[in-house]
Amino acid sequence: MSNRTLRVNELIQREISAILRQHYQAEAMPVTITEVRVAPDLRDGRVFVAVVGSDELAQEKLRWLRRVAPAIREEVARRITLKYLPKFEYVIDRSAARGTRLMQLLDEVAPAEPEEPQA
């Protein structure tokens, strides 16, 4: 991935987060934009979203994001000047949950440290 693509990814992530915070504060409270991956040709992009709460809430917020996606894209276009503005696909980011589960499994597998005898 080129340096330019990385910078565009970070810029779009910051702008989408700011738009959610400014225009959709109540609805976007449990939503965090964790990552944006834009194709090198800037035509398509994936926005990874983490939602604090249950899976039902996560699915609800994902549907909400998909409904307001055209307005978010329009606002991003006002804030950022690019040759092509990507069409965003919103995806639930489950990496934090997977990481937590992995740590729990490692804690279960790791042997308990023996207590040191007291002198």
C-alpha positions as CSV (number, residue, x, y, z in Angstrom):
1,M,0.0,0.0,0.0
2,S,1.4,3.3,-1.0
3,N,2.1,6.2,1.4
4,R,-0.6,8.3,-0.3
5,T,-3.2,5.6,0.2
6,L,-2.3,5.3,3.9
7,R,-2.7,9.1,4.3
8,V,-6.0,9.1,2.5
9,N,-7.2,6.2,4.7
10,E,-6.3,8.1,7.9
11,L,-7.8,11.4,6.6
12,I,-11.1,9.7,5.6
13,Q,-11.3,7.9,9.0
14,R,-10.8,11.2,10.9
15,E,-13.4,13.0,8.8
16,I,-16.1,10.3,9.1
17,S,-15.5,10.2,12.8
18,A,-15.8,14.0,13.1
19,I,-19.0,13.9,11.0
20,L,-20.6,11.3,13.2
21,R,-19.6,13.2,16.3
22,Q,-20.9,16.5,15.0
23,H,-24.0,15.6,13.1
24,Y,-25.2,12.3,14.5
25,Q,-24.0,12.6,18.1
26,A,-26.9,10.7,19.8
27,E,-27.2,7.9,17.2
28,A,-23.4,7.4,16.9
29,M,-22.6,7.3,20.6
30,P,-21.6,3.6,20.7
31,V,-20.0,3.7,17.2
32,T,-16.2,3.9,16.6
33,I,-14.6,4.0,13.2
34,T,-11.6,1.7,13.7
35,E,-10.1,1.7,10.2
36,V,-10.7,2.8,6.6
37,R,-9.3,0.9,3.6
38,V,-9.5,2.6,0.3
39,A,-8.7,1.0,-3.0
40,P,-5.6,2.5,-4.8
41,D,-7.9,3.8,-7.5
42,L,-10.0,5.6,-4.9
43,R,-13.2,4.1,-6.3
44,D,-14.2,1.9,-3.3
45,G,-13.5,1.9,0.4
46,R,-14.4,-0.2,3.4
47,V,-15.1,1.5,6.7
48,F,-14.6,-0.8,9.7
49,V,-16.9,0.0,12.6
50,A,-16.8,-1.2,16.2
51,V,-19.9,-0.9,18.3
52,V,-20.0,-1.1,22.0
53,G,-22.9,-3.3,23.1
54,S,-24.6,-6.5,22.0
55,D,-24.6,-8.0,18.5
56,E,-28.2,-6.8,18.0
57,L,-27.1,-3.2,18.7
58,A,-24.2,-3.6,16.4
59,Q,-26.4,-4.8,13.5
60,E,-28.9,-2.0,14.2
61,K,-26.1,0.6,14.1
62,L,-24.7,-1.0,10.9
63,R,-28.2,-0.7,9.2
64,W,-28.4,2.9,10.5
65,L,-24.9,3.7,9.0
66,R,-25.9,2.2,5.7
67,R,-29.0,4.4,5.7
68,V,-27.1,7.7,6.3
69,A,-24.1,6.7,4.1
70,P,-25.1,9.0,1.2
71,A,-25.2,12.0,3.6
72,I,-21.9,11.1,5.2
73,R,-20.3,10.6,1.8
74,E,-21.6,14.0,0.7
75,E,-20.2,15.7,3.8
76,V,-16.8,13.9,3.3
77,A,-16.8,15.3,-0.3
78,R,-17.3,18.8,1.0
79,R,-14.4,18.4,3.4
80,I,-11.9,16.5,1.3
81,T,-10.9,17.2,-2.3
82,L,-10.0,14.0,-4.2
83,K,-10.2,13.1,-7.8
84,Y,-12.6,10.3,-6.9
85,L,-14.4,10.0,-3.7
86,P,-14.8,6.3,-2.8
87,K,-18.2,4.6,-2.2
88,F,-18.0,3.4,1.3
89,E,-19.0,-0.1,2.5
90,Y,-19.6,-0.3,6.2
91,V,-18.4,-3.5,7.9
92,I,-18.5,-4.5,11.6
93,D,-15.0,-4.8,13.0
94,R,-14.8,-7.8,15.3
95,S,-11.1,-7.7,15.8
96,A,-11.4,-6.3,19.4
97,A,-13.8,-9.0,20.4
98,R,-11.6,-11.7,18.8
99,G,-8.6,-10.3,20.6
100,T,-10.4,-10.4,24.0
101,R,-11.6,-13.9,23.4
102,L,-8.0,-15.0,22.4
103,M,-6.6,-13.5,25.6
104,Q,-9.3,-15.3,27.7
105,L,-8.3,-18.6,26.0
106,L,-4.7,-18.0,26.6
107,D,-5.4,-17.3,30.3
108,E,-7.3,-20.5,30.6
109,V,-4.5,-22.6,28.9
110,A,-1.6,-20.9,30.8
111,P,-0.7,-22.8,33.9
112,A,-1.2,-21.0,37.1
113,E,2.0,-19.7,38.6
114,P,3.0,-21.8,41.7
115,E,3.0,-19.9,44.9
116,E,6.4,-19.2,46.3
117,P,7.1,-20.7,49.8
118,Q,7.4,-18.2,52.5
119,A,10.6,-18.3,54.5
